[in-house]
Amino acid sequence: MRLTTCFSVIILCLASVAFAQHSGSGAPDKPSVHGMMLFGGTKSPAVYVSHLPMFHTPHDYQILAEIALPEEAQTAYQKSLKAKPKETVYTLVPEVFVLPEMLANPRPFKAQLYCGHFERGGKPITEKVTVTFKRILHQQKFDPSRQRPQTAQYLVFGDILQQYAAHAIAAKPDFDHILRLANTPLDANALKANPYMLCNLPQQNLPLKKGNFRTENTVEGRKMLLKVDKTLYLEFDDLK
Protein backbone atom coordinates (compact mmCIF):
# COMPACT_ATOMS: atom_id res chain seq x y z
CA MET A 1 0.00 0.00 0.00
CA ARG A 2 2.78 2.41 0.87
CA LEU A 3 4.55 1.75 -2.45
CA THR A 4 1.29 2.27 -4.33
CA THR A 5 0.64 5.53 -2.48
CA CYS A 6 4.14 6.85 -3.23
CA PHE A 7 3.79 5.87 -6.87
CA SER A 8 0.44 7.72 -7.07
CA VAL A 9 1.95 10.85 -5.54
CA ILE A 10 4.81 10.78 -8.07
CA ILE A 11 2.34 10.46 -10.96
CA LEU A 12 0.28 13.38 -9.63
CA CYS A 13 3.40 15.53 -9.29
CA LEU A 14 4.53 14.73 -12.83
CA ALA A 15 1.05 15.53 -14.13
CA SER A 16 1.08 18.86 -12.33
CA VAL A 17 4.46 19.75 -13.83
CA ALA A 18 3.27 18.78 -17.32
CA PHE A 19 0.14 20.93 -16.94
CA ALA A 20 2.18 23.89 -15.69
CA GLN A 21 4.52 23.59 -18.67
CA HIS A 22 1.58 23.36 -21.06
CA SER A 23 -0.42 26.25 -19.63
CA GLY A 24 2.44 28.61 -18.86
CA SER A 25 2.49 30.77 -15.74
CA GLY A 26 -1.30 30.90 -15.41
CA ALA A 27 -4.48 29.12 -16.44
CA PRO A 28 -5.13 28.57 -20.17
CA ASP A 29 -6.96 31.37 -21.98
CA LYS A 30 -10.73 31.05 -22.16
CA PRO A 31 -12.78 31.41 -25.35
CA SER A 32 -13.81 35.03 -25.90
CA VAL A 33 -14.80 37.65 -28.47
CA HIS A 34 -11.63 39.40 -29.65
CA GLY A 35 -12.57 42.67 -31.31
CA MET A 36 -10.16 43.98 -33.94
CA MET A 37 -9.47 47.32 -35.59
CA LEU A 38 -9.68 46.94 -39.39
CA PHE A 39 -7.86 49.23 -41.82
CA GLY A 40 -6.25 49.35 -45.25
CA GLY A 41 -7.72 48.76 -48.67
CA THR A 42 -7.06 52.28 -49.98
CA LYS A 43 -3.85 52.84 -51.99
CA SER A 44 -3.14 49.13 -51.65
CA PRO A 45 -5.79 46.39 -51.69
CA ALA A 46 -4.22 44.80 -48.60
CA VAL A 47 -6.47 44.84 -45.50
CA TYR A 48 -5.15 44.53 -41.95
CA VAL A 49 -6.47 43.97 -38.44
CA SER A 50 -5.07 44.95 -35.06
CA HIS A 51 -6.38 43.13 -32.00
CA LEU A 52 -7.94 45.55 -29.48
CA PRO A 53 -5.89 44.64 -26.40
CA MET A 54 -6.16 45.06 -22.65
CA PHE A 55 -3.74 44.17 -19.86
CA HIS A 56 -5.78 41.24 -18.57
CA THR A 57 -6.51 37.75 -19.79
CA PRO A 58 -7.68 36.68 -22.34
CA HIS A 59 -7.09 40.00 -24.17
CA ASP A 60 -3.46 40.60 -23.18
CA TYR A 61 -1.96 40.29 -26.68
CA GLN A 62 -0.87 42.74 -29.33
CA ILE A 63 -1.53 41.22 -32.75
CA LEU A 64 -1.20 42.59 -36.27
CA ALA A 65 -2.33 40.52 -39.24
CA GLU A 66 -3.23 40.77 -42.90
CA ILE A 67 -6.64 39.25 -43.65
CA ALA A 68 -8.77 38.32 -46.63
CA LEU A 69 -12.41 39.46 -46.75
CA PRO A 70 -15.02 37.93 -49.03
CA GLU A 71 -16.18 40.03 -51.98
CA GLU A 72 -19.41 41.21 -50.34
CA ALA A 73 -17.56 42.45 -47.26
CA GLN A 74 -14.89 44.18 -49.38
CA THR A 75 -17.64 45.91 -51.36
CA ALA A 76 -19.43 47.09 -48.20
CA TYR A 77 -16.16 48.32 -46.71
CA GLN A 78 -15.15 50.25 -49.83
CA LYS A 79 -18.62 51.74 -50.13
CA SER A 80 -18.47 52.95 -46.53
CA LEU A 81 -14.98 54.42 -47.00
CA LYS A 82 -16.25 56.49 -49.93
CA ALA A 83 -19.46 57.54 -48.17
CA LYS A 84 -17.67 58.52 -44.92
CA PRO A 85 -14.19 59.77 -45.85
CA LYS A 86 -13.59 61.26 -42.38
CA GLU A 87 -14.31 57.97 -40.57
CA THR A 88 -11.10 56.13 -39.68
CA VAL A 89 -12.36 53.50 -37.24
CA TYR A 90 -13.67 50.21 -38.59
CA THR A 91 -13.90 47.17 -36.35
CA LEU A 92 -14.26 43.45 -36.88
CA VAL A 93 -16.22 41.36 -34.36
CA PRO A 94 -15.25 37.69 -34.70
CA GLU A 95 -16.94 34.59 -33.41
CA VAL A 96 -15.80 33.27 -30.04
CA PHE A 97 -12.44 31.49 -30.07
CA VAL A 98 -9.32 30.92 -27.97
CA LEU A 99 -6.86 33.51 -29.25
CA PRO A 100 -3.51 31.67 -28.81
CA GLU A 101 -5.01 28.56 -30.43
CA MET A 102 -6.16 30.64 -33.41
CA LEU A 103 -2.70 32.20 -33.74
CA ALA A 104 -0.97 28.82 -33.56
CA ASN A 105 -3.29 27.26 -36.16
CA PRO A 106 -5.09 30.02 -38.10
CA ARG A 107 -8.41 29.00 -39.63
CA PRO A 108 -11.28 30.83 -41.32
CA PHE A 109 -13.75 32.37 -38.86
CA LYS A 110 -17.08 34.16 -38.94
CA ALA A 111 -17.09 37.88 -38.20
CA GLN A 112 -19.16 41.03 -38.66
CA LEU A 113 -17.72 44.32 -39.91
CA TYR A 114 -18.68 47.61 -38.22
CA CYS A 115 -18.22 51.22 -39.27
CA GLY A 116 -16.97 52.72 -36.01
CA HIS A 117 -16.11 50.97 -32.76
CA PHE A 118 -18.50 48.06 -32.22
CA GLU A 119 -18.76 48.81 -28.47
CA ARG A 120 -19.09 52.60 -28.88
CA GLY A 121 -21.93 53.25 -31.24
CA GLY A 122 -20.52 51.62 -34.37
CA LYS A 123 -22.97 50.36 -36.98
CA PRO A 124 -22.71 46.95 -38.70
CA ILE A 125 -22.16 47.20 -42.45
CA THR A 126 -22.13 43.45 -43.17
CA GLU A 127 -23.82 40.31 -42.03
CA LYS A 128 -21.51 37.66 -40.58
CA VAL A 129 -18.96 36.72 -43.23
CA THR A 130 -16.02 34.33 -43.40
CA VAL A 131 -12.66 35.97 -42.72
CA THR A 132 -9.27 34.36 -43.38
CA PHE A 133 -5.87 35.20 -41.95
CA LYS A 134 -3.39 35.66 -44.80
CA ARG A 135 -0.39 36.49 -42.57
CA ILE A 136 0.18 36.97 -38.86
CA LEU A 137 2.61 39.89 -38.94
CA HIS A 138 3.21 40.36 -35.21
CA GLN A 139 2.05 38.70 -32.01
CA GLN A 140 3.15 39.51 -28.49
CA LYS A 141 1.67 38.43 -25.17
CA PHE A 142 2.10 41.15 -22.57
CA ASP A 143 4.65 40.45 -19.83
CA PRO A 144 3.60 41.94 -16.43
CA SER A 145 7.27 42.23 -15.43
CA ARG A 146 8.21 44.34 -18.44
CA GLN A 147 9.00 48.03 -18.05
CA ARG A 148 7.58 50.59 -20.45
CA PRO A 149 10.29 52.19 -22.65
CA GLN A 150 10.99 55.86 -22.10
CA THR A 151 11.22 56.56 -25.84
CA ALA A 152 8.72 55.81 -28.58
CA GLN A 153 8.74 52.47 -30.39
CA TYR A 154 6.60 51.74 -33.45
CA LEU A 155 6.11 48.68 -35.65
CA VAL A 156 6.20 49.60 -39.36
CA PHE A 157 4.53 47.23 -41.83
CA GLY A 158 2.53 47.08 -45.06
CA ASP A 159 3.46 46.67 -48.71
CA ILE A 160 5.26 48.70 -51.33
CA LEU A 161 2.11 50.75 -52.05
CA GLN A 162 0.98 51.64 -48.51
CA GLN A 163 2.62 51.30 -45.10
CA TYR A 164 1.45 51.80 -41.53
CA ALA A 165 2.89 52.12 -38.04
CA ALA A 166 1.54 50.65 -34.80
CA HIS A 167 2.77 51.68 -31.38
CA ALA A 168 4.58 48.79 -29.67
CA ILE A 169 2.53 48.27 -26.50
CA ALA A 170 4.63 47.28 -23.48
CA ALA A 171 3.33 47.90 -19.95
CA LYS A 172 0.51 49.78 -18.25
CA PRO A 173 -0.37 52.53 -18.57
CA ASP A 174 0.14 52.55 -22.32
CA PHE A 175 -1.70 53.39 -25.54
CA ASP A 176 -2.81 51.67 -28.73
CA HIS A 177 -2.03 53.76 -31.82
CA ILE A 178 -2.40 52.91 -35.52
CA LEU A 179 -0.97 55.37 -38.05
CA ARG A 180 -1.10 55.60 -41.82
CA LEU A 181 2.20 56.71 -43.31
CA ALA A 182 2.54 59.15 -46.20
CA ASN A 183 5.70 57.39 -47.41
CA THR A 184 6.88 53.79 -47.78
CA PRO A 185 10.09 53.62 -45.70
CA LEU A 186 10.43 49.83 -46.07
CA ASP A 187 11.62 48.80 -49.53
CA ALA A 188 10.89 45.50 -51.27
CA ASN A 189 13.93 43.74 -49.78
CA ALA A 190 13.07 44.81 -46.23
CA LEU A 191 9.44 43.73 -46.67
CA LYS A 192 10.53 40.36 -47.98
CA ALA A 193 12.96 39.79 -45.10
CA ASN A 194 10.61 40.81 -42.26
CA PRO A 195 6.84 41.16 -41.85
CA TYR A 196 7.46 44.38 -39.87
CA MET A 197 10.28 46.59 -38.63
CA LEU A 198 10.55 47.75 -35.00
CA CYS A 199 11.57 51.40 -35.09
CA ASN A 200 13.00 53.33 -32.15
CA LEU A 201 12.42 57.07 -32.15
CA PRO A 202 14.50 59.50 -30.05
CA GLN A 203 11.56 61.20 -28.39
CA GLN A 204 9.19 60.80 -25.45
CA ASN A 205 6.95 57.74 -25.54
CA LEU A 206 3.80 59.58 -26.61
CA PRO A 207 1.58 59.23 -29.70
CA LEU A 208 3.22 60.53 -32.87
CA LYS A 209 1.42 63.39 -34.56
CA LYS A 210 1.32 64.27 -38.25
CA GLY A 211 4.79 65.13 -39.46
CA ASN A 212 8.22 63.64 -40.14
CA PHE A 213 10.13 61.46 -37.68
CA ARG A 214 13.58 59.94 -38.13
CA THR A 215 14.27 56.57 -36.51
CA GLU A 216 17.32 55.68 -34.43
CA ASN A 217 17.72 52.15 -35.79
CA THR A 218 19.00 51.48 -39.28
CA VAL A 219 17.53 49.51 -42.16
CA GLU A 220 20.05 48.32 -44.75
CA GLY A 221 22.64 50.71 -43.34
CA ARG A 222 20.47 53.82 -43.26
CA LYS A 223 18.06 55.49 -40.87
CA MET A 224 14.41 55.57 -41.87
CA LEU A 225 12.19 58.60 -42.16
CA LEU A 226 8.57 58.06 -41.13
CA LYS A 227 6.17 60.55 -42.66
CA VAL A 228 2.99 60.33 -40.60
CA ASP A 229 -0.09 61.05 -42.68
CA LYS A 230 -2.98 60.30 -40.33
CA THR A 231 -3.98 58.68 -37.04
CA LEU A 232 -6.47 55.89 -37.70
CA TYR A 233 -6.96 54.74 -34.10
CA LEU A 234 -5.79 55.98 -30.69
CA GLU A 235 -6.85 54.39 -27.38
CA PHE A 236 -5.71 55.08 -23.82
CA ASP A 237 -8.55 53.91 -21.56
CA ASP A 238 -8.37 50.18 -22.39
CA LEU A 239 -4.70 50.12 -21.44
CA LYS A 240 -4.72 51.94 -18.08
C-alpha positions in Angstrom: 0.0 0.0 0.0 2.8 2.4 0.9 4.6 1.8 -2.5 1.3 2.3 -4.3 0.6 5.5 -2.5 4.1 6.8 -3.2 3.8 5.9 -6.9 0.4 7.7 -7.1 2.0 10.9 -5.5 4.8 10.8 -8.1 2.3 10.5 -11.0 0.3 13.4 -9.6 3.4 15.5 -9.3 4.5 14.7 -12.8 1.1 15.5 -14.1 1.1 18.9 -12.3 4.5 19.7 -13.8 3.3 18.8 -17.3 0.1 20.9 -16.9 2.2 23.9 -15.7 4.5 23.6 -18.7 1.6 23.4 -21.1 -0.4 26.2 -19.6 2.4 28.6 -18.9 2.5 30.8 -15.7 -1.3 30.9 -15.4 -4.5 29.1 -16.4 -5.1 28.6 -20.2 -7.0 31.4 -22.0 -10.7 31.1 -22.2 -12.8 31.4 -25.4 -13.8 35.0 -25.9 -14.8 37.7 -28.5 -11.6 39.4 -29.7 -12.6 42.7 -31.3 -10.2 44.0 -33.9 -9.5 47.3 -35.6 -9.7 46.9 -39.4 -7.9 49.2 -41.8 -6.3 49.3 -45.2 -7.7 48.8 -48.7 -7.1 52.3 -50.0 -3.9 52.8 -52.0 -3.1 49.1 -51.6 -5.8 46.4 -51.7 -4.2 44.8 -48.6 -6.5 44.8 -45.5 -5.2 44.5 -41.9 -6.5 44.0 -38.4 -5.1 44.9 -35.1 -6.4 43.1 -32.0 -7.9 45.6 -29.5 -5.9 44.6 -26.4 -6.2 45.1 -22.7 -3.7 44.2 -19.9 -5.8 41.2 -18.6 -6.5 37.7 -19.8 -7.7 36.7 -22.3 -7.1 40.0 -24.2 -3.5 40.6 -23.2 -2.0 40.3 -26.7 -0.9 42.7 -29.3 -1.5 41.2 -32.8 -1.2 42.6 -36.3 -2.3 40.5 -39.2 -3.2 40.8 -42.9 -6.6 39.3 -43.7 -8.8 38.3 -46.6 -12.4 39.5 -46.8 -15.0 37.9 -49.0 -16.2 40.0 -52.0 -19.4 41.2 -50.3 -17.6 42.5 -47.3 -14.9 44.2 -49.4 -17.6 45.9 -51.4 -19.4 47.1 -48.2 -16.2 48.3 -46.7 -15.1 50.3 -49.8 -18.6 51.7 -50.1 -18.5 52.9 -46.5 -15.0 54.4 -47.0 -16.2 56.5 -49.9 -19.5 57.5 -48.2 -17.7 58.5 -44.9 -14.2 59.8 -45.9 -13.6 61.3 -42.4 -14.3 58.0 -40.6 -11.1 56.1 -39.7 -12.4 53.5 -37.2 -13.7 50.2 -38.6 -13.9 47.2 -36.4 -14.3 43.5 -36.9 -16.2 41.4 -34.4 -15.3 37.7 -34.7 -16.9 34.6 -33.4 -15.8 33.3 -30.0 -12.4 31.5 -30.1 -9.3 30.9 -28.0 -6.9 33.5 -29.2 -3.5 31.7 -28.8 -5.0 28.6 -30.4 -6.2 30.6 -33.4 -2.7 32.2 -33.7 -1.0 28.8 -33.6 -3.3 27.3 -36.2 -5.1 30.0 -38.1 -8.4 29.0 -39.6 -11.3 30.8 -41.3 -13.8 32.4 -38.9 -17.1 34.2 -38.9 -17.1 37.9 -38.2 -19.2 41.0 -38.7 -17.7 44.3 -39.9 -18.7 47.6 -38.2 -18.2 51.2 -39.3 -17.0 52.7 -36.0 -16.1 51.0 -32.8 -18.5 48.1 -32.2 -18.8 48.8 -28.5 -19.1 52.6 -28.9 -21.9 53.2 -31.2 -20.5 51.6 -34.4 -23.0 50.4 -37.0 -22.7 47.0 -38.7 -22.2 47.2 -42.5 -22.1 43.5 -43.2 -23.8 40.3 -42.0 -21.5 37.7 -40.6 -19.0 36.7 -43.2 -16.0 34.3 -43.4 -12.7 36.0 -42.7 -9.3 34.4 -43.4 -5.9 35.2 -42.0 -3.4 35.7 -44.8 -0.4 36.5 -42.6 0.2 37.0 -38.9 2.6 39.9 -38.9 3.2 40.4 -35.2 2.1 38.7 -32.0 3.1 39.5 -28.5 1.7 38.4 -25.2 2.1 41.2 -22.6 4.6 40.4 -19.8 3.6 41.9 -16.4 7.3 42.2 -15.4 8.2 44.3 -18.4 9.0 48.0 -18.1 7.6 50.6 -20.4 10.3 52.2 -22.6 11.0 55.9 -22.1 11.2 56.6 -25.8 8.7 55.8 -28.6 8.7 52.5 -30.4 6.6 51.7 -33.4 6.1 48.7 -35.7 6.2 49.6 -39.4 4.5 47.2 -41.8 2.5 47.1 -45.1 3.5 46.7 -48.7 5.3 48.7 -51.3 2.1 50.7 -52.1 1.0 51.6 -48.5 2.6 51.3 -45.1 1.5 51.8 -41.5 2.9 52.1 -38.0 1.5 50.7 -34.8 2.8 51.7 -31.4 4.6 48.8 -29.7 2.5 48.3 -26.5 4.6 47.3 -23.5 3.3 47.9 -19.9 0.5 49.8 -18.3 -0.4 52.5 -18.6 0.1 52.6 -22.3 -1.7 53.4 -25.5 -2.8 51.7 -28.7 -2.0 53.8 -31.8 -2.4 52.9 -35.5 -1.0 55.4 -38.0 -1.1 55.6 -41.8 2.2 56.7 -43.3 2.5 59.2 -46.2 5.7 57.4 -47.4 6.9 53.8 -47.8 10.1 53.6 -45.7 10.4 49.8 -46.1 11.6 48.8 -49.5 10.9 45.5 -51.3 13.9 43.7 -49.8 13.1 44.8 -46.2 9.4 43.7 -46.7 10.5 40.4 -48.0 13.0 39.8 -45.1 10.6 40.8 -42.3 6.8 41.2 -41.8 7.5 44.4 -39.9 10.3 46.6 -38.6 10.6 47.7 -35.0 11.6 51.4 -35.1 13.0 53.3 -32.2 12.4 57.1 -32.2 14.5 59.5 -30.1 11.6 61.2 -28.4 9.2 60.8 -25.5 7.0 57.7 -25.5 3.8 59.6 -26.6 1.6 59.2 -29.7 3.2 60.5 -32.9 1.4 63.4 -34.6 1.3 64.3 -38.2 4.8 65.1 -39.5 8.2 63.6 -40.1 10.1 61.5 -37.7 13.6 59.9 -38.1 14.3 56.6 -36.5 17.3 55.7 -34.4 17.7 52.1 -35.8 19.0 51.5 -39.3 17.5 49.5 -42.2 20.1 48.3 -44.7 22.6 50.7 -43.3 20.5 53.8 -43.3 18.1 55.5 -40.9 14.4 55.6 -41.9 12.2 58.6 -42.2 8.6 58.1 -41.1 6.2 60.6 -42.7 3.0 60.3 -40.6 -0.1 61.1 -42.7 -3.0 60.3 -40.3 -4.0 58.7 -37.0 -6.5 55.9 -37.7 -7.0 54.7 -34.1 -5.8 56.0 -30.7 -6.8 54.4 -27.4 -5.7 55.1 -23.8 -8.6 53.9 -21.6 -8.4 50.2 -22.4 -4.7 50.1 -21.4 -4.7 51.9 -18.1 
